[in-house]
Amino acid sequence: KYNAEIIVEITGDCPFVDPKLVDYMVDLLQNNDLAYIANNFYTSFADGFDIQVYYLDALEKMAGMDLSDLEKEHVTMKIRQNPIVFKTFNLLAPLELRRPGYSITLDTPEDYEVIQRVYEAMVRKFGSDYGVFEITNFLDNNPEIVAINSDVHRKGYT
């Protein structure tokens, strides 16, 4: 119906995805002969700013491959693990945003508390116009909030 060529994948446990970062990653995908781009191959942004952008034809090509149950659950895993077949790129956070120890993803009650505090502070100060820079700066200046969920063990692909 819509003839979409590009898929932007964000997950429900990442409530603070920055639309400006999404647009930047879509531009990188389109202008660099890539099949797939993500910012979470290697953690550099705070956990919770996760974005994957890829072409529908890469997904269709991957769907025709032999897939394990884990690869069916984590839809782009096969693309990420086959750089000879799919040209991929991981976007690292610029130095001023590299906070791999911060977490604003939602998996635990502690995460919810962090997200609630960040959200309230962002809306109070910026309304709806905030993103990765503002959130990272806020967390830098509020280490007591970062500490709330700093001991939560995060799982990746298993």
N, C-alpha and C positions, 0 to 999 in steps of 0.2 A: 504494500500500500504506500509506504513512504520512500522506498528505494534508498534506504540508508546505506552508505558505504563504510562509514566509520562508527565504531562502537566505543563509547566512553564508559568504562566500568568503574563504578564506585560501590562500596558496600555499606550496608545499613549501620554497621558498627563504627563508621567514620563520619560523624555528623558535621565536621568542620571543613569539608573539602572546599578549597578555594577556587571559585570559578575562573579567576584570572590565571591560576596555575593550570587549570584544565585547558583553557584557550591556548596557553603557551605550548602545552604538550601536543595539542591537536596540530598547531602550526609546525612544530618540530617533526611530527609524523608525516605531514603532507609535503614538507619541503626538504626532506632528507632521505628519500627512497627507503623508508622503513616499513616493516610489516607490523611492528609492535613497539610501543614505548611504555615504560612504567617508571615510577619513582621509588619502587620498593624492592628491587633486586637486592640491593645493599641498603641497609637502613642509614639514612642521613637526615631526612626530615623527622620531626616528631612522629611517632607511631600514631596514625589517625588521619594523616594527610595523603593516604594511599590512593593512587590513581593509575589506571591502566587504560591505554588507548590503542586500538588496533583496527585493521581493516577487516571487514566482513569476509572477504575472500581468504584471508589467513585463517579465520575461524572455520570456514568451510573446508579448506585444505586440511586443517588439523583434524576435523571431524571424520575425514576419510582414512585416518591413520589408525593403527591398533592402539587402543587406549586402555590403561589400567583403570580400576575403580577410582583410585586416587586422582588420576588425570581427568576423569569424568566429573569428579566433585570440584576440583580446582581447574576450571575450564581452560585457562591459558597456560597451565603448567607445561604441556607438550610444546607449545610455541616457545616458551622461555628456555626449554632444555634442548632445543634444536636450532642453534644459531646458524648452522650451515643451510638449513632449509628456510628459516625465517630470519630476516635481518632485524635484530632487536637492539634496543638502546635503553640504558638505565640513566635516568636524570638524577644526578646528585644535587642535593641542596647547596646553594651558595654558602660559603663559610659562615656568613652572619646568621644563617638559618639552620646550621647543622646542630641538631639536638636529638641524636638517636636515643638518648636516655629518657626523653619526655614521652608521655603517653596520653593521648586524648582520644583513645578508642574505647568502645563500650563492650566490656566483657564481664565486669564485676561491679558490685556495689561501690567499691572505692572509685572505679572509673566513672560511675554515674555522678558521684560527688564532685570529682574534678570537672567533668563536663558541665555540670550545673553551675559551678562557680565561674568557670571560664565564660559560659554563655551569658550569665547575668552581668558580668563585668563588661563584656563586649557590647551588649545591647545598651547598657547604661552609657557607655562612652561613645560608641560609634553608630548606634542604631543597627541597621542591617548591613552597613558598608564596612566589613572587616574581613580579614583573611589570614593567611599564614604569617605575614609580618607582624600584624597586631597581636595575634595569639602568642607567637613565640616571644615577643617583647613582654607581654603580660606575664607569661610564665617565668621568664628571666627575672622579673622584678617581684615575683611571688613564689619563692622556693618552698614555702610551706604548703602550697597547693601542689606543686610537683611531687613533694614527698608523700602525699596521700596514697598514691598508687605506684610508687617507685619500687615496691617489693613484689608486685604482681608478676608472676612468671607468664610470659607470652609464648604461645605455641605457634609454630610456623607449619610448613608442610611436614607431615610425618609419614 
